[in-house]
């Protein structure tokens, strides 16, 4: 009986520590965003709040923000953002270098898309030219040649 009482006392003494640890993990942050912040597409399925001091992304129905290497999310832009474990953060967000889309705007997005398209065109031209130089791509059909038996 004394053992049970001692065990109960120990568990009760540790309860406040556990509650404090839980509170620190669930700390909320507020960003002060407008109700419907303007968004700019930066990648397929990923948008960022336009011209904002902090990178706030929108993907998968959530607003996301990275602070001090940690990710936070909220369903609504004016809601409290809550901490998200790293394994639950979309990989597309994790791969974005910090600061890349800070103060991002539509003109930058358009210029980036134009630059990307030009790079792709040039790569395609180089690829075609390389194939021509190596004698590839001149045949007809689908690679099923005539075989002599």
N, C-alpha and C positions, 0 to 999 in steps of 0.2 A: 504494500500500500504506500509506504514511504517513497518507493521508487517511482510509482505512478505520479505522486504529488510533485516530486522533484522534476520529473520529465515534463509535466504540465507547466510548471513554473519556468523551465528553460524555454519551452516553445513560446510561452506568452512573452517572455523577455526579448525574444528574437523577432517577434511580430512587428514592432515599430521599425526595426532595421529593414525588414523585407518591404514594408509599405513605403519607406523612404526611397529605397532602390527602385521600386516600381514607378514612383512619381518622377524620378530623374530621367528615366527612359522615355516616359510619355510626355516630356516637356513640349509645349506647343509654341509655335511662332506665328506672328501676324505680319502680313506684308503690306497691308494698306492698298491693295489693288482695287481698281474700279470694279463695279459689278460685272461688266462685260469688257474686259481689256482687249485691245486690238491684238490679234495674233497674226504671225507671219510663218508660213511653212518653211522649215529649214531642211527637212528630210522627209521622205514619204512617211506619213503617219506621225510626224513630230512637228509641233509648232512652238514658237517662243513668243512671249509677250513683247510687243513692239516698243522700242525706245524706253526701256525700263532700266533702272540702275542695277538691277540684279537679274540674272538669268532665271526666268520662270518659264518652264516648258509645259506644254499640254500634250498628253498622249494617253491613249487607253482610257479616256474618261476621267483623268486625274490631272491636276496642276501639280508640278514638281519643282522643287528648288533644292539646290545643293549649297550647303554651308559647312565650311571647315571639313570638307571631305565626306560629309554625311548627307543623306537624301531625306527630304521631307515631302509630304504630299497632302493634298486636300481635294475634295470633290468640287468645291466652289472657290473662286479666287479670293473672296473676302472671309472665308472660313479659317479656322486655326489649322495650320499645317502640322502634321504629326510625323514623328520619326518613322522611317521605314528601314527594316533590316536590309543589308546589302544584297542578299540573295533574292529579294523581292523587287529590286529596282530593274526596270527594263534594260537589257543590254545595250540598246541603241542610245540610251541616255548616258550610261556609264562610259561609253566610248567617246563621247563628246568632250574635247579638251575644255577645262574650266576657263571661262571668260570669252570663249569664241563668239558667243551670241549676245553679249552684253550690249545694251543700247542698239540692238539690231533693228533694221527697218526694211521696208519693202524694196526700196531702191537697191540696198545692198544685196537683198535676196535675188532680185532680178539680175544684177550684175554677176553674181555668183553662178546663177543658172546659165547665163550667156557664156561665161568663161568655161563652165563645165561642158556645154554643148560644143563649143569650139575645140576644146581638148579632145573630145570624143571624135569629132569629124577628122581632126588631124591624125589621131591614132588609127582611125579606120583607113584614111588615105595611105598612111605608112604601111599598114598591114597589107592592103591591096597591092601596093607597089612592090613590097617584099615578095608576095606570092608570084607576081608577074616575073620578077627577076629570077626566081627559082623554077620557073616553068610550070607553076601550079595554076589550077583554075582555068585551063584552056580546054579541057575535055568536055564532052557532052554526055549527058546521062548522069547516072548515079554511081559511078565507079565499078560497074559490072562489065568488065571487058570481055573480049572473046578469048576463049582458052582453046589452044590446040592440044588435043589428046594424042 
